């Protein structure tokens, strides 16, 4: 039986695209309640802390989760700063998650050289 097409291809692309937020929207989305912040702090790995908060914020803003490779670098920087991680973490995380993005065609920091690698 063929699949029902609910959205047009353009509507599907729009649905699958991560929202771009201005500063006020970013603050509203990523300034998470204390319970979420405590859960993030329980995660030992900073990349997991940042990813958890990013997806929680994206869900809060757009009611859905997204794959880490689609995260916007300015959102990563904002969340990393809110969690107290410095700019070096932001740079490493961007290139760890976005190997095929416009920000870099290959890993700037190969995963085995990152400080949180096992």
Long-range contacts (C-beta under 8 A, 24 or more apart in sequence): 18-58, 18-62, 18-66, 18-70, 18-71, 18-72, 19-58, 19-61, 19-62, 20-72, 21-61, 21-75, 25-61, 26-57, 26-74, 26-75, 26-78, 28-60, 28-61, 29-57, 29-58, 29-60, 29-61, 30-54, 30-57, 30-75, 30-78, 30-79, 30-82, 31-82, 32-56, 32-57, 32-60, 40-83, 45-116, 46-80, 46-83, 46-85, 46-89, 46-93, 46-116, 47-93, 47-96, 47-116, 49-83, 49-85, 50-76, 50-79, 50-80, 50-83, 50-85, 50-89, 50-93, 53-79, 53-82, 53-83, 54-79, 68-97, 69-97, 69-98, 69-99, 69-100, 69-101, 71-97, 71-98, 73-98, 73-103
